[in-house]
Amino acid sequence: MSLEHEAISVDIGLRLRELREARRISMRELARRSSLSANALSMIERNLTSPSVSTLNKLAYALEVPVTAFFRIEPDKKRVVFMKADQRSRVPFSRGLWEGLGGEAFIGKIEAFLLTLEVGGTSGPHGMLHSGHEFVYCLRGNLEYEVDEKYYHLQAGDSLIFASQLIHRWRNAGKTVTNAIIVISGFVESEHPSEFHLASVQNPDPLPEPHEVSERGM
């Protein structure tokens, strides 16, 4: 996504307020998390000042969303979404690629994306949690999911389902490229769960090695 082009038509102050209120974070709490003053945040939300790229990165980290969330324009929601392969929204990150599979344009509470991970690709050092339920299907390679401090090793054909309120994260635990489809459903209407996954890859680090609680599949 080109931030320069999107910034022209998107109300950054409004997006900041929407993201903050959707997560039920007060202005004071966001100021604490981002190391910015409440007065500066108020001026941004009222469009009295334009935030720098550095400030947006601090806010994105504090809100646990990718910086692109400030520039997202909601598409028209449809009851039927047909998407050709070359129409997918794509977000590359360190050692990986996120591809939307149409959930962003669907009227229901479901999001789906295709995850491609190179060797060592990971969701980052911190776990994530959000509302709804998560379904994971490994298409190729070896995918390690940590859910509620337990490790699950998925190979091609394996699947995993869990409540997304449990802290979770993932990595490519094998020696080849990993592909997986992730489907999130039943989330709070104001949430965009895939953004939590995108936010987590902003500061990637390897996950710790699995312990004896590890499991393969379900």
Number of C-alpha atoms within 10 A of each C-alpha: 12 8 12 9 10 15 13 10 10 14 16 22 20 15 17 22 19 15 20 18 13 14 13 10 14 13 17 13 14 18 19 13 14 19 13 15 13 17 12 14 24 16 14 18 20 16 14 12 13 14 18 9 10 9 15 19 18 17 25 21 18 17 20 19 24 22 21 18 17 23 22 15 12 8 9 9 13 14 8 11 14 11 13 9 9 7 12 15 14 15 13 13 17 17 17 21 17 19 18 20 23 20 22 22 20 17 13 16 17 21 22 21 21 20 17 21 27 20 17 20 26 27 30 21 17 14 19 21 16 22 18 18 18 22 16 20 20 23 20 17 22 24 28 24 27 22 20 15 16 14 22 21 24 26 22 15 12 18 20 17 15 15 19 22 16 17 15 22 23 24 24 28 26 17 11 14 19 25 23 24 17 21 20 25 19 15 20 13 11 12 16 22 25 21 16 19 23 21 21 21 22 20 14 18 16 15 22 8 8 16 10 7 9 16 16 14 17 10
